[in-house]
Amino acid sequence: MAQRILPMERRDIIRRLKLGQGIREIKRETGKCKQSIRMLRDTAVARGWMDQPELPSEEEIRRTMDALFEERSHQLDQIRDLLKTWKETGYTYVVMTRLANKRLKSEYNEITVRRYVQRHLRLQPTAVIRRDFAPGEVAEVDFGFMGLMTVPGEVRPKKVWLFSLRPCFSRKPYRELVLDQEAQTFFRCHMNGFEYFGGVFEKIVCDNLKAAVIKASMTDPLVNRSYRMLAEHYGFLINPCLPGHPEHKGGVERDVQYVKKSFLPEFLEEQREKGLEIPDYLEAKGSLRKWEREIDDVHEVKYIGQTPVELFKQEEAFLKPMPAGRWDPVEWRVSVVGDDWRIQVLKGFYSVPYELIGQRVHVCLNSVQVTIYRDFKPIAVHPRVRKPWGKSILAEHGPKRYQEFLQMTSEGTRKWAAFLGPNVVEVVTRLLARKGVDGLRPARNICGLAKKFGRERLDAACRRALEWDTLNYQSIRNILEKHLAEEKPVKQEESFRFSRASDFAKL
């Protein structure tokens, strides 16, 4: 195959030919093959360059030789249109070579196909626009897989991921090694990053393919809603890159590769020297911080001439201030209301209005509160249960006779009494604790007196009944009807009288 020769080298060969040098001598002095020199000699003679006093220009030589190559036939000319289609589609030259050899039943190598495409199929190159970012304007986030590591308390090695939040101006990232890519981890890393920088950036560019939580946020409105709540709290704008276009956040992509190629190999070698084939997770965290201080923070950024630390000092003043408090991460779930007008979320049961039985509701949970939505309108608010399978049931969510049903049980009667007053609670507790006689019915009837006489009077009557030790329904009702709770206490012995009249013996 003839060698590819530059226009300036061709012009020198023509000059040597005009001076009378032979092909063998030119080959020895220039290193070019005889076939190329002979082809150039024949072209120079045909074009009359050998008879002209001046040498042709490099541009004229290039145009002439390119036209000559265009005129020559090549087997790949048979699939020229296909090669163009494959190239525009984005096939690699390796794939294009395999497809070409199958169609032509040839054995071309990748270099031949590459040269043919580049010479004969002059495709429009893709232009890249490099943006200049203002201080505090944009930061990019991404996860990168770092391999398996041993974690304290875990029997098997765990997958470890690198989270990187990289400012586009200063190139000084916040990095954190984590054990998953869950939503709560993703949100926590954001908050840790903002606290590390001492401020918030105007926009955050996130991925929607590689990190599972971000992929979910683009397709699941619930996770997306949580991320938006985080953005509203800290005051930044979410700017997700398009699927399949990691170049939209190329800075953080390069940062992940930088850590994997610069920090990780050295750390793995240090671990092997200690006899650890699988690296330690906690040691990796410490070594990463050391590598950042000693290598990353002090290296000079290409085409800038300053270190990331020096650039961040310029950017720090442009960051948005941090909010007053740390964001309480929320989690969104979808649940179906059961026949018992309850939903089950994260090992907890919460009531909703019974009219919603069988319907889907959205649930927003933070560390202290559970808010239930129907069509994203709040319909119930509960404190978050702390014990597994705990319950938070509101009576007003139940059917119309639910309150009456509760009052027919011992536990319901105790709750009812607690609403009426401490003395009522004491009377009810003693009645329910009696042995041999069921005290549920009199206890429930005593609580029912509050409907006629009011909570305050009932509690006072129960106090008087406790003083007299007359814990029964009729006694407490008499106290209420005769307003005995408002009188001074009567001694026990003075309360007795004969059941017959005084003149009964005279009859």
Phi, psi and omega in degrees: 000136180294142179287151175274124185241139180287154179304322180293327178288323176296319180297323178292323179294319177299320180297319180294321178297321179292332178278357174099007179289147178274169183295320180296318180294319179296322179297318182294323185273331183257339181083005180273152184286156182296325183296318179292319180294320180293320178297319180291324177296314180297321180293319181295323178292317181295325182273352179081017181290333182290336183265349182278144179291329181256147176286147177293156179286162179297323180295319180294319178297318181297313181298319182294314182291322177297319178295324179295317179293327179295324182287335182287138180278151179220146182298329180291348177299335182294331181241033183299316180295323178294318178300321179295318179296316180297320180294316180293330178289335179107014178294146175283163180293331177295314179294317180299325179293316180297317179295320179296317181294326178293320182286319184266353184053049181239185181226048177292149173263171186297326182296319180297315180295319179299313181296320180297314182296315182292331182273319188259338181245084182280091181276153179292120181291153178272120181277142178246129178256118179271122182272146172258121184263141176280155179300133178076006186279307189224141168226150182244146180233149179193160172252149175220136182284132183247002178104188179267141178218153176278135182242133178304134180087353180252137181286316183256154176299149182246151174289138182239136181239148175258121172264132180230128172244105191246117174293136182286336181275306187273340182061024178256097189278158163261124183239146179210133176272127183229166184258359178200175178242031182291166183300315183296323176294318179299314180293318182297321179296322175301311182296319177298321179295315178298321178291327177295318180279340182078019181183179185238143179273160183293318182226149174239120178266120184240162180268156175230021177234304190286316179277125187299322182293324181287324176299319179294325184292338179273342182245338181248114184296342181287311178295321177300321179296320179297316180295324178292325176296321175298317180295321179294322181294318183266349174081031176248164180258138177271128182230078183288141176281160182290149177302136178078013180232070179294343179293344178292343174228050185297333181297311181286331174299315178293326180295319178298315177295325178298315179294319182291330182266333183259310183277313190298314181301316180295320180294319179296322177295320177298321179292322179294325176297333177274000180086018181253107176285326174256118187294159180270134184294314182293321177293327178297320178299312180295319180294326178296317178297319179295317179298322178297316182292317189271335186238303188291315185292338186253358181282152183272126181291132182298137179069004179247317179084014178225158179277160176302325179295318179294322179291325181290331176299327176285328185277333189304321183291343183264358180287149177286145182294152178287148176293169185296319182234161178286141182291136176273107185303139179247158178224134182253136178225162174245133181220158178251133182287128181277177180296336178271021182045042176231155171242152179245118182225122176048055177060037176216149180246134182223139183273153173223163177308133187297342178296344183266013180304130179087356183261157179273137178229156176259140185236129177247120182242134166238197187287339186236345191218149175237120179246128183252133184240145168237117188057036178060027169248128184295131179240346180199145177228129181229151166290143182288130180290143184263327182270146176303133180063029173285167185233145170226098186244126177258128185298327183293347177280344186279177177298172187299322183263016181294320180297320179294324178295317179300322182291345179275358178249158180298315181295320179295322179293322177298317179295322178297315180297322179298330178285337186269331179150162184293325180289326175296319178300318181295316179297312181298318181299317180293319180297317181289339181272354180295144179257144178090331180232130179288120181263007184294315184295310177298326178296318180292322179293322177298316179297326180293341177297340180294334179295327182266320188254350179092157184294316185296313182293321179297317180296321178293321178295321177294324176299315179296320179297324177294323179293322181271351182058042176243074187269077174213162186298314185295322179296315181292325177293320177298319179300320180290315184291325182263007177056038181287339179291343181269349179271168177288150180299138177260136180299149186298320184287336180279352183275352181275149175207160178289144178282342178255163178289161184292333182265018182296327183288338182281344183287000000 
